[in-house]
C-alpha cells in the first residue's frame, strides 16, 4: 500500500516537473524573441526647427464700448402723439424721434407773443418820449422790464415745447423701441437707446509691470468669436493715469474703425498690443509636440548609428508662446534640427522611421481654415 502511494506521488512530481520545464522553455523563448524584436519602421512627416523673429505682443481681454451711447429719455411729462423712428435704423444728429402732446403750449404761445409785441411797442414809445423829455427814466426802465418779462414768457413756452419734441442728440443707430403711441410718459422714462458705432472703443487692462512698454498710438489687433477668422486693427488712444489699487492693473483704451458695425458695445474681444521690440524664438509646428502631464516632448529625426536609415529620439522641451500653427520652444531644441511634425502620439523612442513629406500639412502663423 505504501509503495503504491509512493509511486503515485512520484508520478505526479514527474508530471509537474515536466510541465514546469516546458513552461520555462516557452517563457525563455518569448524573452529571447522580445530581445531580438525590432519594431517596424514608421512613416512620418517632418519639419525643420527654425529660428524666427516674432513681434512682441501684450495680450488681454477687452470689452467694447460706444464712443457715444445714451438711453434717450423723456425730459418732461406728456402723452406720446407721434413716434417718428423705426427701431434699429440709423439716424442723424437732430432727427425727430418722438413728439409729445404740446397742444397746451401751442394755445398759450399766441397770447404770450401778443404780450411781447405790446411790451416791445411800449418800450419803443417810452424811448421816444424820453428823448423828447416827456417821460422819465423810471418809466423807461419799467417798459424795458416788461419787455424782458414778456420775452422770457415766450421763451419758456418754446422751451417746454422743445422738451416735448425729442430729437437725436448725435448720429448713431437706434435700439428697440420702449414706448407706445398714446402712452403717458413721466420725466426720465426711457424711449430708445442710441449708440454711435463707428468708431468704437475697446477697453482692456494691462498689468502695471508692462505699463512702461505702452505708448499712445501703438497698434491693437482684435479677435474673437464674433469676428471669426478676421482680425480688426486699431490704435491705443488713451492710457488711464490711475492704477487699480486692488488688481494693480491699468486700464487702456483703443479706438477701432467699425464701418461694417460688426462690433457692438458690450461684446468681449481678445486684444493684442503690438510692441516695436521683436523677439528671437525657436519655432516648431504645434502638432509636433507630444503633450503630457509630466513634461512635453518631441521626436527628433537622426541618422541611425549603423548608418542605415533614420531613428527617432524623444526630446523633452519647454514651450513658450503659441501663434497660429506654431509654438515657440524655450529650451530643448536647436535651430536646424528635424522633428516629426504629425502623428507623434503613436511613436516610441529609438524607433526607426521613413520620412515622407508628400502629404505634410502647410503650417501658417495666421491660418484661415475653410468653413466646410
C-alpha positions in Angstrom: 0.0 0.0 0.0 2.8 2.4 0.9 4.6 1.6 -2.3 1.6 2.4 -4.4 1.2 5.8 -2.7 5.0 6.5 -3.2 4.9 5.7 -6.9 1.7 7.8 -7.3 3.3 10.8 -5.7 6.5 10.2 -7.7 4.5 10.2 -10.9 2.7 13.4 -10.0 6.0 15.0 -9.2 7.5 14.0 -12.5 4.5 15.3 -14.4 4.7 18.6 -12.6 8.4 18.9 -13.2 8.0 18.2 -16.9 5.2 20.8 -17.3 7.3 23.3 -15.4 10.2 22.7 -17.6 8.1 23.1 -20.7 6.7 26.4 -19.4 10.1 27.7 -18.5 11.4 26.9 -22.0 8.4 28.7 -23.5 9.0 31.8 -21.3 12.7 31.9 -22.1 11.9 31.6 -25.8 9.5 34.5 -25.6 12.1 36.6 -23.7 14.7 35.9 -26.4 12.2 36.8 -29.1 11.3 40.0 -27.4 15.0 41.0 -27.1 15.5 40.3 -30.8 12.3 42.0 -31.9 12.8 45.2 -33.9 9.7 47.4 -34.2 8.8 48.2 -37.9 9.7 51.5 -39.4 7.1 54.2 -39.1 6.4 56.6 -42.0 6.5 60.2 -40.7 6.3 63.8 -41.9 8.9 66.1 -40.7 9.6 69.9 -40.2 12.8 71.8 -39.7 13.3 73.7 -36.4 13.6 77.3 -37.4 14.9 80.5 -35.7 12.4 83.3 -36.4 11.8 86.9 -35.3 8.4 87.4 -33.7 6.6 90.6 -32.9 6.4 91.2 -29.2 2.7 91.2 -28.2 0.9 92.1 -25.0 -2.4 90.2 -24.8 -5.6 91.0 -22.8 -9.3 90.5 -22.8 -11.2 93.7 -23.6 -14.8 95.0 -23.7 -16.3 97.2 -26.4 -18.0 100.5 -25.5 -19.6 103.1 -27.8 -17.8 106.4 -28.4 -21.2 107.9 -27.6 -24.1 106.0 -26.2 -27.2 107.1 -24.4 -30.7 106.0 -23.5 -32.9 108.7 -25.0 -35.4 109.6 -22.3 -38.3 112.0 -21.8 -37.4 115.4 -20.4 -41.0 116.4 -19.5 -44.2 114.5 -18.6 -46.6 114.2 -21.5 -48.6 111.9 -23.8 -47.0 110.4 -26.9 -48.8 111.5 -30.0 -46.2 110.7 -32.7 -43.4 108.1 -33.0 -41.2 109.1 -35.9 -38.5 106.5 -35.9 -38.1 102.8 -36.7 -36.2 100.6 -34.2 -32.8 99.5 -35.4 -32.3 102.2 -38.0 -29.5 104.7 -38.3 -30.3 108.4 -37.6 -28.5 111.7 -37.9 -28.0 114.3 -35.3 -31.2 116.4 -34.9 -33.5 113.8 -36.5 -37.0 113.9 -34.9 -37.7 110.8 -32.9 -40.8 111.4 -30.9 -43.5 114.1 -30.4 -45.4 114.6 -27.1 -48.6 116.5 -26.8 -47.9 120.2 -26.9 -51.4 121.5 -27.5 -51.5 123.4 -24.2 -48.2 125.2 -25.0 -49.4 125.9 -28.5 -52.6 127.5 -27.0 -50.5 129.7 -24.7 -47.9 130.8 -27.2 -50.0 133.3 -29.2 -51.1 135.2 -26.1 -47.5 135.4 -24.9 -46.3 136.6 -28.3 -49.1 139.3 -28.3 -47.9 140.4 -24.8 -44.3 140.5 -26.1 -45.4 142.6 -29.1 -47.2 145.0 -26.9 -44.3 145.3 -24.5 -41.9 146.0 -27.3 -44.2 148.7 -28.7 -44.5 150.4 -25.3 -40.7 150.2 -24.9 -40.1 152.0 -28.3 -42.7 154.6 -27.3 -41.0 155.1 -23.9 -37.7 155.5 -25.6 -39.0 158.3 -28.0 -40.8 160.0 -25.1 -37.7 160.0 -23.0 -35.7 161.5 -25.9 -38.3 164.3 -26.2 -38.2 164.9 -22.4 -41.9 163.9 -22.0 -41.3 160.9 -19.7 -38.8 159.9 -17.0 -36.1 157.3 -16.9 -38.1 155.3 -14.4 -40.9 154.8 -16.9 -38.4 153.6 -19.5 -36.9 151.1 -17.0 -40.4 149.8 -16.4 -41.0 149.4 -20.1 -37.7 147.5 -20.5 -38.5 145.2 -17.7 -42.0 144.5 -19.1 -40.5 143.7 -22.5 -37.9 141.3 -21.0 -40.5 139.6 -18.9 -42.8 139.1 -21.9 -39.9 137.7 -23.9 -38.9 135.3 -21.1 -42.5 134.0 -21.0 -42.4 133.3 -24.8 -39.0 131.6 -24.5 -40.3 129.4 -21.6 -43.2 128.2 -23.6 -41.0 127.4 -26.6 -38.5 125.6 -24.3 -41.4 123.5 -22.9 -42.4 122.6 -26.5 -38.8 121.8 -27.4 -38.5 119.4 -24.4 -41.6 117.5 -25.7 -40.1 117.3 -29.2 -37.4 114.6 -28.8 -34.6 114.7 -31.3 -31.4 112.5 -31.7 -28.6 114.2 -29.8 -26.0 112.6 -32.1 -25.7 110.4 -35.2 -25.9 106.7 -34.4 -28.1 103.5 -34.5 -31.3 103.2 -32.6 -32.2 100.2 -30.5 -35.5 98.7 -29.6 -38.5 101.0 -29.0 -39.6 101.1 -25.4 -42.7 103.3 -25.7 -46.1 103.1 -27.4 -48.4 105.6 -29.1 -50.7 107.3 -26.6 -48.5 106.3 -23.6 -48.2 108.9 -20.8 -44.5 109.5 -20.2 -43.0 110.6 -16.9 -39.8 112.6 -16.7 -36.9 110.2 -17.2 -38.9 107.4 -18.9 -36.7 105.7 -21.5 -37.7 106.0 -25.1 -35.0 104.2 -27.1 -31.2 103.5 -26.9 -28.9 105.3 -29.3 -25.3 104.1 -29.9 -22.6 105.6 -32.1 -20.9 102.5 -33.6 -18.2 103.9 -35.9 -15.6 104.2 -34.5 -15.9 102.2 -31.3 -13.8 101.9 -28.1 -12.2 98.8 -26.7 -11.3 98.9 -23.0 -8.8 96.4 -21.6 -6.4 96.1 -18.7 -2.6 95.6 -18.6 -0.5 94.6 -15.6 1.4 97.5 -14.0 4.8 95.9 -14.8 4.0 96.2 -18.5 2.9 99.8 -18.3 6.3 101.2 -19.3 6.1 99.4 -22.6 2.9 101.1 -23.7 2.5 104.3 -25.7 -0.4 106.0 -27.3 -0.6 105.2 -31.0 0.6 101.6 -30.6 -1.3 99.2 -32.9 -4.0 96.9 -31.4 -5.5 93.9 -33.1 -8.8 92.5 -32.1 -10.0 88.9 -32.4 -12.9 86.9 -31.0 -15.9 84.7 -31.7 -17.9 87.4 -33.3 -15.1 88.2 -35.8 -14.4 84.6 -36.9 -11.0 84.4 -38.7 -10.9 88.1 -39.4 -8.8 90.5 -37.3 -9.6 94.2 -36.8 -6.9 96.7 -36.2 -7.0 99.9 -34.2 -4.7 102.2 -32.1 -4.3 103.0 -28.4 -5.8 106.4 -27.8 -5.8 106.7 -24.0 -3.9 105.2 -21.1 -5.5 105.7 -17.7 -3.1 107.5 -15.3 -4.6 105.7 -12.3 -3.6 102.1 -11.5 -6.3 100.0 -9.9 -5.2 99.5 -6.2 -6.9 96.1 -6.0 -5.8 94.4 -9.2 -2.6 96.5 -9.9 -3.7 96.8 -13.5 -4.0 99.9 -15.6 -6.9 100.5 -18.0 -6.1 101.1 -21.6 -8.5 102.3 -24.3 -8.1 101.8 -28.1 -10.2 103.2 -30.9 -11.2 100.9 -33.7 -12.9 101.6 -37.0 -16.3 99.8 -37.3 -17.8 100.8 -40.6 -19.4 97.4 -41.0 -20.9 97.6 -37.5 -19.9 94.0 -36.7 -18.6 95.2 -33.3 -21.3 96.2 -30.8 -21.0 97.7 -27.3 -20.8 95.1 -24.6 -19.1 92.5 -26.6 -15.8 91.0 -25.4 -12.8 90.6 -27.6 -9.2 89.5 -27.4 -6.9 92.5 -27.6 -3.3 92.2 -28.8 -1.0 95.2 -28.5 2.0 95.1 -30.9 5.2 96.4 -29.4 8.1 97.8 -31.5 10.6 95.3 -30.0 10.9 91.9 -31.7 12.0 88.7 -30.1 14.1 85.8 -31.5 12.4 82.4 -30.9 12.9 78.8 -31.9 9.8 77.6 -33.7 8.2 74.2 -34.4 4.7 73.2 -35.5 2.3 72.8 -32.6 1.4 69.3 -33.9 5.0 68.2 -33.4 4.6 68.3 -29.6 3.6 65.2 -27.5 1.8 66.9 -24.6 2.0 65.0 -21.3 1.4 66.0 -17.6 5.0 65.3 -16.6 6.6 67.1 -19.5 6.1 67.9 -23.2 8.3 66.3 -25.7 9.1 66.0 -29.4 10.7 63.3 -31.6 13.9 64.3 -33.3 14.8 62.5 -36.5 18.5 61.5 -36.5 20.7 59.1 -38.6 21.0 55.6 -37.2 24.3 54.6 -35.5 24.9 51.9 -38.0 24.4 54.4 -40.9 21.3 52.5 -42.2 18.1 54.6 -42.1 16.9 57.0 -39.5 15.8 56.7 -35.9 13.6 58.8 -33.6 14.9 60.3 -30.4 12.4 61.6 -27.8 13.5 65.0 -26.6 11.8 66.8 -23.7 11.2 70.5 -24.3 9.9 73.6 -22.5 7.4 75.5 -24.6 6.7 79.2 -24.9 4.1 81.3 -26.7 1.8 79.8 -29.4 0.9 81.6 -32.6 -1.3 80.1 -35.3 0.1 76.6 -36.2 3.4 77.2 -34.5 4.7 77.1 -30.9 7.9 78.6 -29.6 10.4 76.4 -27.8 12.2 77.9 -24.8 14.6 75.1 -24.3 15.4 71.5 -25.6 15.9 72.1 -29.3 18.3 73.9 -31.6 17.6 75.6 -35.0 18.2 73.2 -37.9 17.2 70.0 -36.2 14.5 67.9 -37.8 11.4 66.9 -35.8 8.4 64.7 -36.6 5.5 67.2 -37.4 2.4 64.9 -37.1 1.2 61.7 -35.5 3.7 61.8 -32.6 1.3 60.0 -30.2 2.0 56.7 -31.9 5.8 56.9 -31.9 8.4 55.4 -29.5 11.9 56.4 -28.6 14.5 54.6 -30.7 12.0 53.6 -33.4 13.2 53.6 -37.0 11.4 55.9 -39.3 10.9 56.6 -43.0 10.4 60.3 -44.0 7.6 61.0 -46.5 6.5 64.7 -46.7 4.2 64.3 -49.7 1.1 64.8 -47.5 2.7 67.1 -45.0 0.4 70.0 -44.0 1.2 73.6 -44.6 1.8 75.4 -41.3 1.0 79.1 -41.0 1.2 81.8 -38.3 -2.3 83.2 -39.2 -4.2 80.2 -40.6 -7.6 80.7 -42.1 -9.3 77.3 -42.2 -12.1 76.9 -44.7 -15.6 76.6 -43.4 -16.6 73.2 -44.8 
